[in-house]
């Protein structure tokens, strides 16, 4: 039902590795887009997912990162056909964007004789693609649509298969420009109304990709929560450090953001779900400990998965 879209960077993969038992328990299906040609971290995450019998989608032709321009042969050979080739509960993700021609799409789909999940991200020839799938009797696991890139009319061509809609609820801006809170997504409440059987998001990382961040003039911690005043849709809080004018002292600025989180989460009228990740944030504040920016982001992603399990009644 829920498909978190995760880029294969270090702390995203660490989150998947640590959360693998829960991901299996909750029945979530991560969509993983590898972005690094060094496969060591990816392999460890995939090992945990396989060991816990998780369902997942692994994209064979990544759109961003080090595999751009269709140079992903090593990923296919070493990982999809080699490292996890004997694992049954994953599908090969084929990413189709506006940059792909129909002939390219056909050629990519012909490479794999196993379940395929097509990620539609701006590809325009939906009718021809649906006819090709029927003609070749391709093993389609599901069609995954990136919201705002594909219209309802486009999605209509693929109604004979499971359809999943993924939206980007995170607004990418400078940390110091984030408001205290804002809407994130209502999709978990409406995806069936849109003719889909599953939904997903890019967590609080967003769909925009960058290899690494620049100097942290401001540090922000992002936590999603259920907003009862907006029909229980998902909103997001941004706890931004007080100091925003210098890249110095990231540890101190992290503690400033943690204090805002702590004051909000421990208040009597807090709307934030007390996830394991939130409890870890609180512990860091009480210990005045800065674990590093990457780990802080990992906790935000973990919290979002725990929140989605909670609202979908997967967590007791």
For each residue, the residues with C-beta under 8 A, 3 or more apart:
1: 27 28 197 198 199 312
2: 26 27 28 29 188 198 199 200 308 312
3: 28 29 30 31 57 144 164 166 198 199 200
4: 28 30 31 200 201 202 203 304 305 308
5: 30 31 33 166 200 201 202 203 207
6: 12 13 15 16 30 31 32 33 203 301
7: 12 33 35 64 65 205 209
8: 12 13 32 33 34 35 36 41 42 45 65
9: 12 13 35 36
10: 13 14 41 294
11: 14 15 294 295 297 298 301
12: 6 7 8 9 15 16 205 298 301
13: 6 8 9 10 16 17 41 42 44 45
14: 10 11 17 18 41 45 298
15: 6 11 12 18 19 298 301 302 305
16: 6 12 13 19 20 23 30 32 45 48 49
17: 13 14 20 44 45 48 49
18: 14 15 48 302
19: 15 16 22 23 302 305
20: 16 17 23 24 45 48 49 51 52 54
21: 24 25 52
22: 19 25 26 305 306 309
23: 16 19 20 26 28 30 49 52 54 305
24: 20 21 27 52 53 54
25: 21 22 314
26: 2 22 23 305 309 312 314 315
27: 1 2 24 55 314
28: 1 2 3 4 23 54 55 305 308 309
29: 2 3 54 55 56 57 198
30: 3 4 5 6 16 23 49 54 56 57
31: 3 4 5 6 56 57 59 93 117 119 144 166 200
32: 6 8 16 42 45 56 57 58 59 93
33: 5 6 7 8 59 62 63 64 65 93 95
34: 8 39 42 58 59 62 65 67 75 79
35: 7 8 9 62 64 65 66 67 209
36: 8 9 39 41 42 65 66
37: 66 67 74
38: 41
39: 34 36 42 43 75 78 79 83
40: 43 44
41: 8 10 13 14 36 38 44 45
42: 8 13 32 34 36 39 45 46 79
43: 39 40 46 47 79 83
44: 13 17 40 41 47 48
45: 8 13 14 16 17 20 32 41 42 48 49
46: 42 43 49 50 58 79 83 84
47: 43 44 50 51
48: 16 17 18 20 44 45 51 52
49: 16 17 20 23 30 45 46 52 54 56 90
50: 46 47 53 54 84 87 89 90
51: 20 47 48
52: 20 21 23 24 48 49
53: 24 50 89
54: 20 23 24 28 29 30 49 50 89
55: 27 28 29 89 90
56: 29 30 31 32 49 89 90
57: 3 29 30 31 32 90 91 92 93 117 119 141 144
58: 32 34 46 79 80 84 90 91 92 93
59: 31 32 33 34 62 63 93 94 95 119
60: 72 75 76 80 92 93 94 108 111 112
61: 67 70 72 94 95 108
62: 33 34 35 59 65 67 68 72 75 95
63: 33 59 68 95 97 121
64: 7 33 35 68 209
65: 7 8 33 34 35 36 62 68 209 211
66: 35 36 37
67: 34 35 37 61 62 71 72 75
68: 62 63 64 65 71
69:
70: 61 104
71: 67 68
72: 60 61 62 67 75 76
73: 76 77
74: 37 77 78
75: 34 39 60 62 67 72 78 79 80
76: 60 72 73 79 80 81 111
77: 73 74 80 81 82
78: 39 74 75 81 82 83
79: 34 39 42 43 46 58 75 76 82 83 84
80: 58 60 75 76 77 83 84 85 92 112
81: 76 77 78 85
82: 77 78 79 85
83: 39 43 46 78 79 80
84: 46 50 58 79 80 87 90
85: 80 81 82
86:
87: 50 84 90
88:
89: 50 53 54 55 56
90: 49 50 55 56 57 58 84 87
91: 57 58 114 115 116 117 141 142
92: 57 58 60 80 112 114 115 116 117
93: 31 32 33 57 58 59 60 116 117 118 119 144
94: 59 60 61 105 108 109 112 116 117 118 119
95: 33 59 61 62 63 119 121
96: 100 105 118 119 120 121 122 123 129
97: 63 100 121 122 123 149
98: 121 122 123 124
99: 122
100: 96 97 104 105 108 123
101: 104 105
102: 105 106 125 128 129 132
103: 106 107
104: 70 100 101 107 108
105: 94 96 100 101 102 108 109 123 125 129 132
106: 102 103 109 110 132
107: 103 104 110 111
108: 60 61 94 100 104 105 111
109: 94 105 106 112 116 118 132 133 136 138
110: 106 107 136
111: 60 76 107 108
112: 60 80 92 94 109 116
113: 139
114: 91 92 139
115: 91 92 139 140 141
116: 91 92 93 94 109 112 138 139 140 141
117: 31 57 91 92 93 94 140 141 142 143 144
118: 93 94 96 109 129 140 142 143 144
119: 31 57 59 93 94 95 96 144 146
120: 96 123 126 143 144 145 146 149 150 154 155
121: 63 95 96 97 98 146 149 150
122: 96 97 98 99 146 149 150
123: 96 97 98 100 105 120 126 129 150
124: 98 154
125: 102 105 128 129
126: 120 123 129 130 150 154 155 157 158
127: 130 131 157
128: 102 125 131 132
129: 96 102 105 118 123 125 126 132 133 157
130: 126 127 133 134 157 158
131: 127 128 134 135
132: 102 105 106 109 128 129 135 136 138
133: 109 129 130 136 138 140
134: 130 131 137
135: 131 132
136: 109 110 132 133
137: 134
138: 109 116 132 133
139: 113 114 115 116
140: 115 116 117 118 133 143 161
141: 57 91 115 116 117 162
142: 91 117 118 161 162 163 164 197 198
143: 117 118 120 140 155 158 161 162 163 164
144: 3 31 57 93 117 118 119 120 164 166 200
145: 120 149 150 154 155 163 164 165 166 196
146: 119 120 121 122 149 150 166 167 168 207
147: 150 165 166 167 168 187
148: 167 168
149: 97 120 121 122 145 146
150: 120 121 122 123 126 145 146 147 154 155
151: 154 155
152: 155 156 194 195
153: 156
154: 120 124 126 145 150 151 157
155: 120 126 143 145 150 151 152 158 159 163 165 195 196
156: 152 153 159 195
157: 126 127 129 130 154
158: 126 130 143 155 161 163
159: 155 156 163 195
160:
161: 140 142 143 158
162: 141 142 143 197 198
163: 142 143 145 155 158 159 195 196 197 198
164: 3 142 143 144 145 196 197 198 199 200
165: 145 147 155 187 191 194 196 198 199 200
166: 3 5 31 144 145 146 147 199 200 201 202
167: 146 147 148 185 187 199 200 201
168: 146 147 148 201 202 206 207
169: 183 184 185 187 201 202 234 236
170: 184 201 202 203 204 205 206 207 222 236
171: 182 206
172: 206 208
173: 177 178
174: 177 217 218
175: 178 216 217 218 219 220 238 240 241 244
176: 217 218 240 244
177: 173 174
178: 173 175 220 222 238 240
179: 182 238
180: 237 238
181: 235 236 237 238
182: 171 179 235 236 238
183: 169 186 227 230 233 234 235 236
184: 169 170 201 224 233 234 235 236
185: 167 169 188 201 233 234
186: 183 189 190 230 231 233 234
187: 147 165 167 169 190 191 199 201
188: 2 185 191 199 234 308 311 312
189: 186 231 232 233
190: 186 187 193 194
191: 165 187 188 194 196 197 198 199
192: 195 196 197
193: 190
194: 152 165 190 191
195: 152 155 156 159 163 192
196: 145 155 163 164 165 191 192 199
197: 1 142 162 163 164 191 192
198: 1 2 3 29 142 162 163 164 165 191
199: 1 2 3 164 165 166 167 187 188 191 196
200: 2 3 4 5 31 144 164 165 166 167
201: 4 5 166 167 168 169 170 184 185 187 304
202: 4 5 166 168 169 170 205 206 207
203: 4 5 6 170 300 301 304 305
204: 170 222 224 236 300 301 304
205: 7 12 170 202 297 301
206: 168 170 171 172 202
207: 5 146 168 170 202
208: 172
209: 7 35 64 65
210: 213
211: 65
212:
213: 210 216 293
214:
215: 247
216: 175 213 219 247 250 253 293
217: 174 175 176 244 245 246 247
218: 174 175 176 240 241 243 244 253
219: 175 216 240 241 250 253 254 256 257 293 296
220: 175 178 238 239 240 241 257
221: 238 239 257 258 260 261 281 296 300
222: 170 178 204 236 237 238 239 300
223: 236 237 239 261 272 278 300 303
224: 184 204 234 235 236 237 303 304 307
225: 234 235 236 237 271 272 273 307
226: 232 233 234 235 271 273 307 311
227: 183 230 232 233 234 235 271
228: 232 271
229:
230: 183 186 227 233 235
231: 186 189
232: 189 226 227 228 311
233: 183 184 185 186 189 226 227 230
234: 169 183 184 185 186 188 224 225 226 227 307 311
235: 181 182 183 184 224 225 226 227 230
236: 169 170 181 182 183 184 204 222 223 224 225
237: 180 181 222 223 224 225 264 272
238: 175 178 179 180 181 182 220 221 222
239: 220 221 222 223 257 258 260 261 264
240: 175 176 178 218 219 220 244 257 260
241: 175 218 219 220 244 253 254 256 257
242: 253 256
243: 218 246 249 252 253 256
244: 175 176 217 218 240 241
245: 217
246: 217 243 249
247: 215 216 217 250
248:
249: 243 246 252 253
250: 216 219 247 253 254 290 293
251: 254 255 290
252: 243 249 255 256
253: 216 218 219 241 242 243 249 250 256 257
254: 219 241 250 251 257 258 290 293 296
255: 251 252 258 259 285 288 290
256: 219 241 242 243 252 253 259 260
257: 219 220 221 239 240 241 253 254 260 261
258: 221 239 254 255 261 262 281 284 285
259: 255 256 262 263 285
260: 221 239 240 256 257 263 264
261: 221 223 239 257 258 264 265 281 282 285
262: 258 259 265 266 281 282 285 286
263: 259 260 266 267
264: 237 239 260 261 267 270 272
265: 261 262 270 272 274 278 281 282
266: 262 263 270 282
267: 263 264 270
268:
269:
270: 264 265 266 267
271: 225 226 227 228
272: 223 225 237 264 265 278
273: 225 226 278 303 306 307 310
274: 265 278 279
275: 278 279 302 303 306 307 310
276: 279 280 302 306
277: 280 281 299 300 302 303 306
278: 223 265 272 273 274 275 281 282 303
279: 274 275 276 282 283
280: 276 277 283 284 299
281: 221 258 261 262 265 277 278 284 285 299
282: 261 262 265 266 278 279 285 286
283: 279 280 286 287 289
284: 258 280 281 287 289 290 291
285: 255 258 259 261 262 281 282 288
286: 262 282 283
287: 283 284
288: 255 285
289: 283 284
290: 250 251 254 255 284
291: 284 295 296
292: 295 296
293: 213 216 219 250 254 296 297
294: 10 11 297 298
295: 11 291 292 298 299
296: 219 221 254 291 292 293 299 300
297: 11 205 293 294 300 301
298: 11 12 14 15 294 295 301 302
299: 277 280 281 295 296 302 303
300: 203 204 221 222 223 277 296 297 303 304
301: 6 11 12 15 203 204 205 297 298 304 305
302: 15 18 19 275 276 277 298 299 305 306
303: 223 224 273 275 277 278 299 300 306 307
304: 4 201 203 204 224 300 301 307 308
305: 4 15 19 22 23 26 28 203 301 302 308 309
306: 22 273 275 276 277 302 303 309 310 315
307: 224 225 226 234 273 275 303 304 310 311
308: 2 4 28 188 304 305 311 312 314
309: 22 26 28 305 306 312 314 315
310: 273 275 306 307 313 314 315
311: 188 226 232 234 307 308
312: 1 2 26 188 308 309
313: 310
314: 25 26 27 308 309 310
315: 26 306 309 310
316:
